Amino acid sequence: MAKSLDEDALSEPSKGLLESELKESEQVYAMVDGSMIFTDDGWQETKVGRVFQASHYIEKEEHRWKIQASQYVAK
């Protein structure tokens, strides 16, 4: 049986985001994506969000960028 996230919890920032100390000029990125997955109850839509600070980008080998830390939420 599929469980839903509490709608009230989705409208508030996560504890990690609330506790992070951002400077007024610091950039924050948000990424969202969605898909349909087949469950026991049939096809269900799912959404995923990712939030991270621009300062958490680090460059690795072969000029590929990686992110040190981010927050995720899924519904």
PDB file of N, CA, C and O in Angstrom:
ATOM      1  N   MET A   1       0.831  -1.169   0.000  1.00  0.00           N
ATOM      2  CA  MET A   1       0.000   0.000   0.000  1.00  0.00           C
ATOM      3  C   MET A   1       0.886   1.246   0.000  1.00  0.00           C
ATOM      4  O   MET A   1       1.811   1.348   0.806  1.00  0.00           O
ATOM      5  N   ALA A   2       0.612   2.177  -0.883  1.00  0.00           N
ATOM      6  CA  ALA A   2       1.392   3.406  -0.986  1.00  0.00           C
ATOM      7  C   ALA A   2       1.027   4.355   0.142  1.00  0.00           C
ATOM      8  O   ALA A   2      -0.144   4.489   0.496  1.00  0.00           O
ATOM      9  N   LYS A   3       2.033   5.016   0.708  1.00  0.00           N
ATOM     10  CA  LYS A   3       1.807   5.994   1.770  1.00  0.00           C
ATOM     11  C   LYS A   3       2.103   7.381   1.227  1.00  0.00           C
ATOM     12  O   LYS A   3       3.013   7.555   0.416  1.00  0.00           O
ATOM     13  N   SER A   4       1.345   8.355   1.668  1.00  0.00           N
ATOM     14  CA  SER A   4       1.543   9.738   1.243  1.00  0.00           C
ATOM     15  C   SER A   4       2.280  10.517   2.319  1.00  0.00           C
ATOM     16  O   SER A   4       2.168  10.216   3.507  1.00  0.00           O
ATOM     17  N   LEU A   5       3.033  11.519   1.890  1.00  0.00           N
ATOM     18  CA  LEU A   5       3.673  12.430   2.830  1.00  0.00           C
ATOM     19  C   LEU A   5       2.648  13.425   3.339  1.00  0.00           C
ATOM     20  O   LEU A   5       1.695  13.757   2.634  1.00  0.00           O
ATOM     21  N   ASP A   6       2.837  13.894   4.539  1.00  0.00           N
ATOM     22  CA  ASP A   6       1.964  14.904   5.126  1.00  0.00           C
ATOM     23  C   ASP A   6       2.084  16.200   4.335  1.00  0.00           C
ATOM     24  O   ASP A   6       3.183  16.738   4.199  1.00  0.00           O
ATOM     25  N   GLU A   7       0.971  16.710   3.810  1.00  0.00           N
ATOM     26  CA  GLU A   7       0.981  17.929   2.989  1.00  0.00           C
ATOM     27  C   GLU A   7       1.545  19.121   3.760  1.00  0.00           C
ATOM     28  O   GLU A   7       2.238  19.955   3.178  1.00  0.00           O
ATOM     29  N   ASP A   8       1.256  19.215   5.071  1.00  0.00           N
ATOM     30  CA  ASP A   8       1.776  20.329   5.867  1.00  0.00           C
ATOM     31  C   ASP A   8       3.296  20.287   5.949  1.00  0.00           C
ATOM     32  O   ASP A   8       3.949  21.331   5.944  1.00  0.00           O
ATOM     33  N   ALA A   9       3.862  19.085   6.024  1.00  0.00           N
ATOM     34  CA  ALA A   9       5.319  18.948   6.093  1.00  0.00           C
ATOM     35  C   ALA A   9       5.981  19.393   4.798  1.00  0.00           C
ATOM     36  O   ALA A   9       7.113  19.877   4.816  1.00  0.00           O
ATOM     37  N   LEU A  10       5.291  19.235   3.677  1.00  0.00           N
ATOM     38  CA  LEU A  10       5.861  19.617   2.386  1.00  0.00           C
ATOM     39  C   LEU A  10       5.883  21.123   2.179  1.00  0.00           C
ATOM     40  O   LEU A  10       6.649  21.619   1.353  1.00  0.00           O
ATOM     41  N   SER A  11       5.063  21.854   2.907  1.00  0.00           N
ATOM     42  CA  SER A  11       4.989  23.301   2.714  1.00  0.00           C
ATOM     43  C   SER A  11       5.986  24.061   3.588  1.00  0.00           C
ATOM     44  O   SER A  11       6.106  25.280   3.464  1.00  0.00           O
ATOM     45  N   GLU A  12       6.694  23.369   4.459  1.00  0.00           N
ATOM     46  CA  GLU A  12       7.672  23.989   5.346  1.00  0.00           C
ATOM     47  C   GLU A  12       9.086  23.550   4.974  1.00  0.00           C
ATOM     48  O   GLU A  12       9.278  22.418   4.531  1.00  0.00           O
ATOM     49  N   PRO A  13      10.083  24.430   5.148  1.00  0.00           N
ATOM     50  CA  PRO A  13      11.471  24.025   4.883  1.00  0.00           C
ATOM     51  C   PRO A  13      11.905  22.898   5.833  1.00  0.00           C
ATOM     52  O   PRO A  13      11.425  22.807   6.963  1.00  0.00           O
ATOM     53  N   SER A  14      12.805  22.059   5.362  1.00  0.00           N
ATOM     54  CA  SER A  14      13.299  20.977   6.208  1.00  0.00           C
ATOM     55  C   SER A  14      14.139  21.550   7.355  1.00  0.00           C
ATOM     56  O   SER A  14      14.584  22.697   7.306  1.00  0.00           O
ATOM     57  N   LYS A  15      14.342  20.730   8.380  1.00  0.00           N
ATOM     58  CA  LYS A  15      15.136  21.153   9.531  1.00  0.00           C
ATOM     59  C   LYS A  15      16.541  21.580   9.097  1.00  0.00           C
ATOM     60  O   LYS A  15      17.073  22.574   9.592  1.00  0.00           O
ATOM     61  N   GLY A  16      17.139  20.824   8.170  1.00  0.00           N
ATOM     62  CA  GLY A  16      18.479  21.157   7.687  1.00  0.00           C
ATOM     63  C   GLY A  16      18.537  22.505   7.005  1.00  0.00           C
ATOM     64  O   GLY A  16      19.495  23.254   7.191  1.00  0.00           O
ATOM     65  N   LEU A  17      17.510  22.828   6.209  1.00  0.00           N
ATOM     66  CA  LEU A  17      17.489  24.122   5.544  1.00  0.00           C
ATOM     67  C   LEU A  17      17.263  25.253   6.534  1.00  0.00           C
ATOM     68  O   LEU A  17      17.856  26.323   6.401  1.00  0.00           O
ATOM     69  N   LEU A  18      16.413  25.026   7.523  1.00  0.00           N
ATOM     70  CA  LEU A  18      16.171  26.054   8.530  1.00  0.00           C
ATOM     71  C   LEU A  18      17.425  26.353   9.345  1.00  0.00           C
ATOM     72  O   LEU A  18      17.658  27.497   9.736  1.00  0.00           O
ATOM     73  N   GLU A  19      18.226  25.331   9.600  1.00  0.00           N
ATOM     74  CA  GLU A  19      19.425  25.491  10.423  1.00  0.00           C
ATOM     75  C   GLU A  19      20.629  26.000   9.642  1.00  0.00           C
ATOM     76  O   GLU A  19      21.608  26.443  10.243  1.00  0.00           O
ATOM     77  N   SER A  20      20.576  25.946   8.327  1.00  0.00           N
ATOM     78  CA  SER A  20      21.729  26.381   7.551  1.00  0.00           C
ATOM     79  C   SER A  20      21.864  27.896   7.631  1.00  0.00           C
ATOM     80  O   SER A  20      20.872  28.625   7.644  1.00  0.00           O
ATOM     81  N   GLU A  21      23.082  28.340   7.683  1.00  0.00           N
ATOM     82  CA  GLU A  21      23.354  29.767   7.779  1.00  0.00           C
ATOM     83  C   GLU A  21      23.721  30.285   6.397  1.00  0.00           C
ATOM     84  O   GLU A  21      24.855  30.124   5.944  1.00  0.00           O
ATOM     85  N   LEU A  22      22.769  30.898   5.741  1.00  0.00           N
ATOM     86  CA  LEU A  22      22.996  31.432   4.404  1.00  0.00           C
ATOM     87  C   LEU A  22      23.236  32.927   4.480  1.00  0.00           C
ATOM     88  O   LEU A  22      22.577  33.648   5.229  1.00  0.00           O
ATOM     89  N   LYS A  23      24.189  33.369   3.692  1.00  0.00           N
ATOM     90  CA  LYS A  23      24.379  34.795   3.542  1.00  0.00           C
ATOM     91  C   LYS A  23      23.321  35.299   2.562  1.00  0.00           C
ATOM     92  O   LYS A  23      22.867  34.559   1.689  1.00  0.00           O
ATOM     93  N   GLU A  24      22.942  36.543   2.715  1.00  0.00           N
ATOM     94  CA  GLU A  24      21.878  37.092   1.876  1.00  0.00           C
ATOM     95  C   GLU A  24      22.188  36.962   0.394  1.00  0.00           C
ATOM     96  O   GLU A  24      21.280  36.762  -0.412  1.00  0.00           O
ATOM     97  N   SER A  25      23.449  37.071   0.027  1.00  0.00           N
ATOM     98  CA  SER A  25      23.824  37.032  -1.385  1.00  0.00           C
ATOM     99  C   SER A  25      24.139  35.621  -1.893  1.00  0.00           C
ATOM    100  O   SER A  25      24.418  35.453  -3.080  1.00  0.00           O
ATOM    101  N   GLU A  26      24.101  34.604  -1.024  1.00  0.00           N
ATOM    102  CA  GLU A  26      24.459  33.248  -1.447  1.00  0.00           C
ATOM    103  C   GLU A  26      23.367  32.636  -2.313  1.00  0.00           C
ATOM    104  O   GLU A  26      22.177  32.777  -2.033  1.00  0.00           O
ATOM    105  N   GLN A  27      23.796  31.955  -3.368  1.00  0.00           N
ATOM    106  CA  GLN A  27      22.855  31.310  -4.277  1.00  0.00           C
ATOM    107  C   GLN A  27      22.470  29.931  -3.763  1.00  0.00           C
ATOM    108  O   GLN A  27      23.298  29.189  -3.236  1.00  0.00           O
ATOM    109  N   VAL A  28      21.197  29.610  -3.928  1.00  0.00           N
ATOM    110  CA  VAL A  28      20.666  28.302  -3.577  1.00  0.00           C
ATOM    111  C   VAL A  28      19.958  27.771  -4.819  1.00  0.00           C
ATOM    112  O   VAL A  28      19.188  28.490  -5.456  1.00  0.00           O
ATOM    113  N   TYR A  29      20.220  26.519  -5.159  1.00  0.00           N
ATOM    114  CA  TYR A  29      19.619  25.907  -6.339  1.00  0.00           C
ATOM    115  C   TYR A  29      18.554  24.894  -5.918  1.00  0.00           C
ATOM    116  O   TYR A  29      18.681  24.230  -4.889  1.00  0.00           O
ATOM    117  N   ALA A  30      17.523  24.789  -6.718  1.00  0.00           N
ATOM    118  CA  ALA A  30      16.484  23.779  -6.507  1.00  0.00           C
ATOM    119  C   ALA A  30      16.278  23.039  -7.819  1.00  0.00           C
ATOM    120  O   ALA A  30      16.179  23.654  -8.881  1.00  0.00           O
ATOM    121  N   MET A  31      16.214  21.729  -7.740  1.00  0.00           N
ATOM    122  CA  MET A  31      15.978  20.880  -8.908  1.00  0.00           C
ATOM    123  C   MET A  31      14.740  20.039  -8.614  1.00  0.00           C
ATOM    124  O   MET A  31      14.578  19.544  -7.498  1.00  0.00           O
ATOM    125  N   VAL A  32      13.877  19.875  -9.594  1.00  0.00           N
ATOM    126  CA  VAL A  32      12.703  19.028  -9.424  1.00  0.00           C
ATOM    127  C   VAL A  32      12.553  18.103 -10.623  1.00  0.00           C
ATOM    128  O   VAL A  32      12.965  18.436 -11.734  1.00  0.00           O
ATOM    129  N   ASP A  33      11.968  16.955 -10.388  1.00  0.00           N
ATOM    130  CA  ASP A  33      11.710  16.013 -11.464  1.00  0.00           C
ATOM    131  C   ASP A  33      10.515  15.164 -11.059  1.00  0.00           C
ATOM    132  O   ASP A  33      10.177  15.083  -9.878  1.00  0.00           O
ATOM    133  N   GLY A  34       9.895  14.551 -12.009  1.00  0.00           N
ATOM    134  CA  GLY A  34       8.747  13.704 -11.736  1.00  0.00           C
ATOM    135  C   GLY A  34       8.730  12.517 -12.669  1.00  0.00           C
ATOM    136  O   GLY A  34       9.374  12.521 -13.718  1.00  0.00           O
ATOM    137  N   SER A  35       7.993  11.512 -12.279  1.00  0.00           N
ATOM    138  CA  SER A  35       7.910  10.306 -13.086  1.00  0.00           C
ATOM    139  C   SER A  35       6.665   9.535 -12.671  1.00  0.00           C
ATOM    140  O   SER A  35       6.060   9.817 -11.637  1.00  0.00           O
ATOM    141  N   MET A  36       6.297   8.575 -13.480  1.00  0.00           N
ATOM    142  CA  MET A  36       5.215   7.654 -13.146  1.00  0.00           C
ATOM    143  C   MET A  36       5.848   6.304 -12.826  1.00  0.00           C
ATOM    144  O   MET A  36       6.688   5.813 -13.579  1.00  0.00           O
ATOM    145  N   ILE A  37       5.445   5.707 -11.712  1.00  0.00           N
ATOM    146  CA  ILE A  37       5.948   4.388 -11.349  1.00  0.00           C
ATOM    147  C   ILE A  37       4.764   3.441 -11.172  1.00  0.00           C
ATOM    148  O   ILE A  37       3.681   3.851 -10.754  1.00  0.00           O
ATOM    149  N   PHE A  38       4.986   2.182 -11.493  1.00  0.00           N
ATOM    150  CA  PHE A  38       3.932   1.190 -11.358  1.00  0.00           C
ATOM    151  C   PHE A  38       4.011   0.569  -9.969  1.00  0.00           C
ATOM    152  O   PHE A  38       5.050   0.030  -9.588  1.00  0.00           O
ATOM    153  N   THR A  39       2.928   0.642  -9.216  1.00  0.00           N
ATOM    154  CA  THR A  39       2.873   0.095  -7.864  1.00  0.00           C
ATOM    155  C   THR A  39       1.802  -0.981  -7.799  1.00  0.00           C
ATOM    156  O   THR A  39       1.150  -1.273  -8.802  1.00  0.00           O
ATOM    157  N   ASP A  40       1.619  -1.566  -6.633  1.00  0.00           N
ATOM    158  CA  ASP A  40       0.557  -2.564  -6.435  1.00  0.00           C
ATOM    159  C   ASP A  40      -0.826  -1.966  -6.710  1.00  0.00           C
ATOM    160  O   ASP A  40      -1.760  -2.684  -7.068  1.00  0.00           O
ATOM    161  N   ASP A  41      -0.948  -0.646  -6.540  1.00  0.00           N
ATOM    162  CA  ASP A  41      -2.225   0.041  -6.764  1.00  0.00           C
ATOM    163  C   ASP A  41      -2.336   0.616  -8.171  1.00  0.00           C
ATOM    164  O   ASP A  41      -3.270   1.368  -8.447  1.00  0.00           O
ATOM    165  N   GLY A  42      -1.417   0.284  -9.060  1.00  0.00           N
ATOM    166  CA  GLY A  42      -1.421   0.829 -10.426  1.00  0.00           C
ATOM    167  C   GLY A  42      -0.385   1.933 -10.569  1.00  0.00           C
ATOM    168  O   GLY A  42       0.525   2.059  -9.749  1.00  0.00           O
ATOM    169  N   TRP A  43      -0.533   2.722 -11.613  1.00  0.00           N
ATOM    170  CA  TRP A  43       0.426   3.789 -11.886  1.00  0.00           C
ATOM    171  C   TRP A  43       0.232   4.943 -10.912  1.00  0.00           C
ATOM    172  O   TRP A  43      -0.889   5.394 -10.682  1.00  0.00           O
ATOM    173  N   GLN A  44       1.351   5.419 -10.337  1.00  0.00           N
ATOM    174  CA  GLN A  44       1.329   6.531  -9.390  1.00  0.00           C
ATOM    175  C   GLN A  44       2.375   7.556  -9.817  1.00  0.00           C
ATOM    176  O   GLN A  44       3.467   7.199 -10.258  1.00  0.00           O
ATOM    177  N   GLU A  45       2.028   8.828  -9.681  1.00  0.00           N
ATOM    178  CA  GLU A  45       2.975   9.884  -9.993  1.00  0.00           C
ATOM    179  C   GLU A  45       3.870  10.120  -8.783  1.00  0.00           C
ATOM    180  O   GLU A  45       3.394  10.122  -7.648  1.00  0.00           O
ATOM    181  N   THR A  46       5.149  10.318  -9.017  1.00  0.00           N
ATOM    182  CA  THR A  46       6.096  10.617  -7.950  1.00  0.00           C
ATOM    183  C   THR A  46       6.875  11.870  -8.317  1.00  0.00           C
ATOM    184  O   THR A  46       7.165  12.107  -9.490  1.00  0.00           O
ATOM    185  N   LYS A  47       7.212  12.665  -7.321  1.00  0.00           N
ATOM    186  CA  LYS A  47       7.987  13.892  -7.519  1.00  0.00           C
ATOM    187  C   LYS A  47       9.192  13.856  -6.591  1.00  0.00           C
ATOM    188  O   LYS A  47       9.106  13.352  -5.471  1.00  0.00           O
ATOM    189  N   VAL A  48      10.308  14.387  -7.055  1.00  0.00           N
ATOM    190  CA  VAL A  48      11.526  14.463  -6.254  1.00  0.00           C
ATOM    191  C   VAL A  48      12.078  15.879  -6.361  1.00  0.00           C
ATOM    192  O   VAL A  48      12.127  16.451  -7.450  1.00  0.00           O
ATOM    193  N   GLY A  49      12.491  16.437  -5.238  1.00  0.00           N
ATOM    194  CA  GLY A  49      13.103  17.759  -5.220  1.00  0.00           C
ATOM    195  C   GLY A  49      14.463  17.692  -4.550  1.00  0.00           C
ATOM    196  O   GLY A  49      14.680  16.884  -3.648  1.00  0.00           O
ATOM    197  N   ARG A  50      15.383  18.546  -4.995  1.00  0.00           N
ATOM    198  CA  ARG A  50      16.725  18.604  -4.427  1.00  0.00           C
ATOM    199  C   ARG A  50      17.117  20.072  -4.289  1.00  0.00           C
ATOM    200  O   ARG A  50      16.969  20.845  -5.235  1.00  0.00           O
ATOM    201  N   VAL A  51      17.613  20.458  -3.122  1.00  0.00           N
ATOM    202  CA  VAL A  51      18.025  21.833  -2.851  1.00  0.00           C
ATOM    203  C   VAL A  51      19.471  21.800  -2.363  1.00  0.00           C
ATOM    204  O   VAL A  51      19.834  20.971  -1.528  1.00  0.00           O
ATOM    205  N   PHE A  52      20.295  22.712  -2.892  1.00  0.00           N
ATOM    206  CA  PHE A  52      21.697  22.772  -2.455  1.00  0.00           C
ATOM    207  C   PHE A  52      22.249  24.173  -2.653  1.00  0.00           C
ATOM    208  O   PHE A  52      21.766  24.939  -3.486  1.00  0.00           O
ATOM    209  N   GLN A  53      23.259  24.489  -1.879  1.00  0.00           N
ATOM    210  CA  GLN A  53      23.917  25.785  -1.956  1.00  0.00           C
ATOM    211  C   GLN A  53      24.967  25.770  -3.064  1.00  0.00           C
ATOM    212  O   GLN A  53      25.610  24.750  -3.314  1.00  0.00           O
ATOM    213  N   ALA A  54      25.128  26.910  -3.720  1.00  0.00           N
ATOM    214  CA  ALA A  54      26.130  27.018  -4.775  1.00  0.00           C
ATOM    215  C   ALA A  54      27.531  26.744  -4.225  1.00  0.00           C
ATOM    216  O   ALA A  54      28.380  26.213  -4.940  1.00  0.00           O
ATOM    217  N   SER A  55      27.775  27.094  -2.986  1.00  0.00           N
ATOM    218  CA  SER A  55      29.099  26.882  -2.387  1.00  0.00           C
ATOM    219  C   SER A  55      29.402  25.405  -2.148  1.00  0.00           C
ATOM    220  O   SER A  55      30.539  25.073  -1.812  1.00  0.00           O
ATOM    221  N   HIS A  56      28.451  24.526  -2.304  1.00  0.00           N
ATOM    222  CA  HIS A  56      28.668  23.099  -2.101  1.00  0.00           C
ATOM    223  C   HIS A  56      29.132  22.375  -3.361  1.00  0.00           C
ATOM    224  O   HIS A  56      29.330  21.160  -3.346  1.00  0.00           O
ATOM    225  N   TYR A  57      29.304  23.123  -4.455  1.00  0.00           N
ATOM    226  CA  TYR A  57      29.885  22.531  -5.663  1.00  0.00           C
ATOM    227  C   TYR A  57      31.381  22.333  -5.451  1.00  0.00           C
ATOM    228  O   TYR A  57      32.055  23.224  -4.933  1.00  0.00           O
ATOM    229  N   ILE A  58      31.901  21.184  -5.843  1.00  0.00           N
ATOM    230  CA  ILE A  58      33.345  20.968  -5.856  1.00  0.00           C
ATOM    231  C   ILE A  58      33.705  20.340  -7.192  1.00  0.00           C
ATOM    232  O   ILE A  58      32.930  19.563  -7.749  1.00  0.00           O
ATOM    233  N   GLU A  59      34.877  20.676  -7.701  1.00  0.00           N
ATOM    234  CA  GLU A  59      35.308  20.120  -8.980  1.00  0.00           C
ATOM    235  C   GLU A  59      36.154  18.884  -8.735  1.00  0.00           C
ATOM    236  O   GLU A  59      37.047  18.882  -7.888  1.00  0.00           O
ATOM    237  N   LYS A  60      35.865  17.849  -9.477  1.00  0.00           N
ATOM    238  CA  LYS A  60      36.616  16.601  -9.379  1.00  0.00           C
ATOM    239  C   LYS A  60      37.404  16.375 -10.660  1.00  0.00           C
ATOM    240  O   LYS A  60      37.492  17.262 -11.509  1.00  0.00           O
ATOM    241  N   GLU A  61      37.971  15.193 -10.794  1.00  0.00           N
ATOM    242  CA  GLU A  61      38.747  14.834 -11.977  1.00  0.00           C
ATOM    243  C   GLU A  61      37.920  14.967 -13.244  1.00  0.00           C
ATOM    244  O   GLU A  61      36.692  14.887 -13.209  1.00  0.00           O
ATOM    245  N   GLU A  62      38.586  15.167 -14.334  1.00  0.00           N
ATOM    246  CA  GLU A  62      37.985  15.234 -15.666  1.00  0.00           C
ATOM    247  C   GLU A  62      36.945  16.337 -15.778  1.00  0.00           C
ATOM    248  O   GLU A  62      35.996  16.219 -16.553  1.00  0.00           O
ATOM    249  N   HIS A  63      37.115  17.407 -15.010  1.00  0.00           N
ATOM    250  CA  HIS A  63      36.253  18.591 -15.074  1.00  0.00           C
ATOM    251  C   HIS A  63      34.786  18.284 -14.796  1.00  0.00           C
ATOM    252  O   HIS A  63      33.900  18.964 -15.313  1.00  0.00           O
ATOM    253  N   ARG A  64      34.532  17.284 -13.997  1.00  0.00           N
ATOM    254  CA  ARG A  64      33.156  16.955 -13.617  1.00  0.00           C
ATOM    255  C   ARG A  64      32.870  17.587 -12.266  1.00  0.00           C
ATOM    256  O   ARG A  64      33.664  17.463 -11.333  1.00  0.00           O
ATOM    257  N   TRP A  65      31.742  18.259 -12.164  1.00  0.00           N
ATOM    258  CA  TRP A  65      31.346  18.916 -10.921  1.00  0.00           C
ATOM    259  C   TRP A  65      30.537  17.962 -10.056  1.00  0.00           C
ATOM    260  O   TRP A  65      29.726  17.186 -10.561  1.00  0.00           O
ATOM    261  N   LYS A  66      30.760  18.026  -8.774  1.00  0.00           N
ATOM    262  CA  LYS A  66      30.014  17.214  -7.812  1.00  0.00           C
ATOM    263  C   LYS A  66      29.433  18.150  -6.750  1.00  0.00           C
ATOM    264  O   LYS A  66      29.885  19.285  -6.601  1.00  0.00           O
ATOM    265  N   ILE A  67      28.450  17.676  -6.031  1.00  0.00           N
ATOM    266  CA  ILE A  67      27.828  18.447  -4.964  1.00  0.00           C
ATOM    267  C   ILE A  67      28.132  17.763  -3.642  1.00  0.00           C
ATOM    268  O   ILE A  67      27.894  16.564  -3.491  1.00  0.00           O
ATOM    269  N   GLN A  68      28.661  18.527  -2.671  1.00  0.00           N
ATOM    270  CA  GLN A  68      29.036  17.970  -1.376  1.00  0.00           C
ATOM    271  C   GLN A  68      27.827  17.600  -0.528  1.00  0.00           C
ATOM    272  O   GLN A  68      27.824  16.535   0.090  1.00  0.00           O
ATOM    273  N   ALA A  69      26.808  18.440  -0.479  1.00  0.00           N
ATOM    274  CA  ALA A  69      25.659  18.210   0.400  1.00  0.00           C
ATOM    275  C   ALA A  69      24.403  18.790  -0.242  1.00  0.00           C
ATOM    276  O   ALA A  69      24.446  19.830  -0.899  1.00  0.00           O
ATOM    277  N   SER A  70      23.298  18.105  -0.040  1.00  0.00           N
ATOM    278  CA  SER A  70      22.019  18.613  -0.545  1.00  0.00           C
ATOM    279  C   SER A  70      20.887  18.011   0.276  1.00  0.00           C
ATOM    280  O   SER A  70      21.080  17.023   0.983  1.00  0.00           O
ATOM    281  N   GLN A  71      19.715  18.607   0.178  1.00  0.00           N
ATOM    282  CA  GLN A  71      18.514  18.139   0.847  1.00  0.00           C
ATOM    283  C   GLN A  71      17.567  17.582  -0.223  1.00  0.00           C
ATOM    284  O   GLN A  71      17.424  18.170  -1.295  1.00  0.00           O
ATOM    285  N   TYR A  72      16.932  16.463   0.069  1.00  0.00           N
ATOM    286  CA  TYR A  72      15.984  15.856  -0.855  1.00  0.00           C
ATOM    287  C   TYR A  72      14.599  15.772  -0.211  1.00  0.00           C
ATOM    288  O   TYR A  72      14.471  15.656   1.008  1.00  0.00           O
ATOM    289  N   VAL A  73      13.584  15.832  -1.044  1.00  0.00           N
ATOM    290  CA  VAL A  73      12.214  15.536  -0.612  1.00  0.00           C
ATOM    291  C   VAL A  73      11.535  14.812  -1.769  1.00  0.00           C
ATOM    292  O   VAL A  73      11.744  15.149  -2.934  1.00  0.00           O
ATOM    293  N   ALA A  74      10.724  13.817  -1.435  1.00  0.00           N
ATOM    294  CA  ALA A  74      10.025  13.048  -2.465  1.00  0.00           C
ATOM    295  C   ALA A  74       8.572  12.886  -2.076  1.00  0.00           C
ATOM    296  O   ALA A  74       8.223  12.796  -0.898  1.00  0.00           O
ATOM    297  N   LYS A  75       7.748  12.852  -3.082  1.00  0.00           N
ATOM    298  CA  LYS A  75       6.327  12.639  -2.829  1.00  0.00           C
ATOM    299  C   LYS A  75       5.801  11.657  -3.849  1.00  0.00           C
ATOM    300  O   LYS A  75       4.616  11.324  -3.831  1.00  0.00           O
TER     301      LYS A  75
END
